[in-house]
């Protein structure tokens, strides 16, 4: 029953990159640079990997300029503040939303799998009882034999 956990994981997986991409984009816009979606992804990956230089190849050959991205301690503090704010304010609401959205899927999945699961549980229980009785047959039958005269009365 990993449906809910997978949904939460998927939602959370891209969060750091989204925050970093938004932050980078704001810094570039301040310098008059706009990036395509693909360029933003490439640049975010490069920054996350610790690369210090990054070359954007564009079709417009006349567009050569050097852009500097600098992360100050205040920038890092702002990013940390955004994450803390998200974790405290938005994450609980997001989990509630994801839970509500996926509860119907979970129920449908349970109903779809229940017949086979029920059958498997009955087989497992039957097998357990047979193995248990096979292992303890002699002592159990000895106990039942001691109770035999009383049961006949």
C-alpha positions in Angstrom: 0.0 0.0 0.0 2.6 2.5 -1.1 0.3 4.7 -3.2 0.0 7.5 -0.7 3.7 7.5 0.2 4.7 7.5 -3.5 2.4 10.5 -4.1 3.9 12.4 -1.2 7.5 11.5 -2.3 6.8 12.6 -5.9 5.4 15.9 -4.7 8.4 16.5 -2.4 11.1 15.3 -4.8 11.0 18.3 -7.0 10.6 20.9 -4.2 14.3 21.8 -3.7 14.8 22.3 -7.4 11.7 24.4 -7.7 12.9 26.8 -5.0 16.4 26.9 -6.4 15.2 27.5 -10.0 12.9 30.3 -8.8 15.7 31.9 -6.9 18.1 31.6 -9.9 15.5 32.9 -12.2 14.9 36.0 -10.1 18.6 36.8 -9.9 18.9 36.4 -13.7 15.8 38.5 -14.5 17.4 41.3 -12.3 20.3 41.1 -14.8 18.0 41.2 -17.8 18.4 37.5 -18.7 15.4 35.3 -19.5 15.8 31.5 -19.8 13.8 28.8 -21.5 12.4 26.1 -19.3 15.1 23.7 -20.5 17.8 26.3 -19.8 16.5 26.8 -16.3 16.6 23.0 -15.6 20.2 22.8 -17.0 21.3 25.8 -14.9 19.6 24.5 -11.8 21.3 21.1 -12.2 24.7 22.8 -12.7 24.3 24.9 -9.6 23.1 21.9 -7.6 26.2 20.0 -8.7 28.5 22.8 -7.6 29.6 23.9 -11.1 31.1 27.3 -11.1 30.7 28.1 -14.8 27.9 27.3 -17.2 27.6 27.9 -20.9 24.3 28.5 -22.6 24.3 27.7 -26.3 21.7 29.8 -28.1 20.9 30.2 -31.8 21.4 34.0 -31.6 25.1 34.1 -32.2 25.3 37.8 -31.4 24.1 37.2 -27.9 27.3 36.7 -25.9 27.5 38.1 -22.5 28.8 37.0 -19.2 26.3 36.7 -16.3 27.3 36.2 -12.8 25.3 34.4 -10.2 26.4 35.0 -6.7 24.8 33.5 -3.6 25.3 35.6 -0.5 24.7 34.5 3.0 21.5 36.5 2.9 20.4 34.5 -0.2 21.1 31.2 1.6 19.2 32.5 4.7 16.2 33.4 2.5 16.2 30.0 0.9 16.3 28.3 4.3 13.5 30.6 5.5 11.4 29.6 2.5 11.9 25.9 3.2 11.1 26.4 6.9 8.0 28.3 5.9 6.9 25.6 3.5 7.5 22.9 6.1 5.6 24.7 8.8 2.7 26.2 6.8 2.2 24.4 3.5 3.4 20.9 4.0 0.6 19.9 6.4 -2.0 21.3 4.0 -0.3 19.6 1.1 -0.3 16.2 2.9 -4.0 16.6 3.6 -4.7 17.4 0.0 -2.7 14.5 -1.3 -4.3 12.2 1.2 -7.8 13.3 0.2 -6.9 13.0 -3.5 -5.4 9.5 -3.2 -7.9 8.0 -0.7 -10.3 7.2 -3.5 -7.4 5.6 -5.4 -6.4 3.6 -2.4 -9.9 2.4 -1.8 -10.3 1.4 -5.5 -6.9 -0.4 -5.3 -8.0 -2.3 -2.2 -11.3 -3.4 -3.7 -9.6 -4.5 -6.9 -7.0 -6.6 -5.1 -9.1 -7.9 -2.2 -10.5 -11.0 -3.8 -7.0 -12.4 -4.6 -5.6 -11.1 -1.2 -8.4 -12.8 0.7 -7.8 -16.0 -1.1 -4.1 -15.8 -0.4 -4.7 -15.1 3.3 -7.0 -18.2 3.6 -4.3 -20.3 1.9 -1.6 -19.0 4.2 -3.8 -19.6 7.3 -4.7 -23.1 6.1 -1.0 -23.9 5.4 0.0 -22.5 8.8 -2.6 -24.7 10.6 -1.4 -27.8 8.7 2.3 -27.1 9.5 1.4 -26.3 13.2 -0.6 -29.5 13.5 2.1 -31.5 11.8 4.7 -30.2 14.2 2.6 -30.6 17.4 0.4 -33.5 16.3 1.7 -36.0 18.9 1.5 -33.7 22.0 -1.9 -32.3 20.9 -3.4 -35.7 20.3 -2.0 -36.8 23.7 -3.9 -33.9 25.3 -7.1 -34.7 23.4 -6.8 -38.4 24.4 -6.6 -37.3 28.1 -9.8 -35.3 27.7 -11.6 -38.2 25.8 -13.3 -39.9 28.7 -14.9 -36.7 29.9 -16.1 -35.8 26.5 -18.0 -39.1 26.2 -20.0 -38.6 29.4 
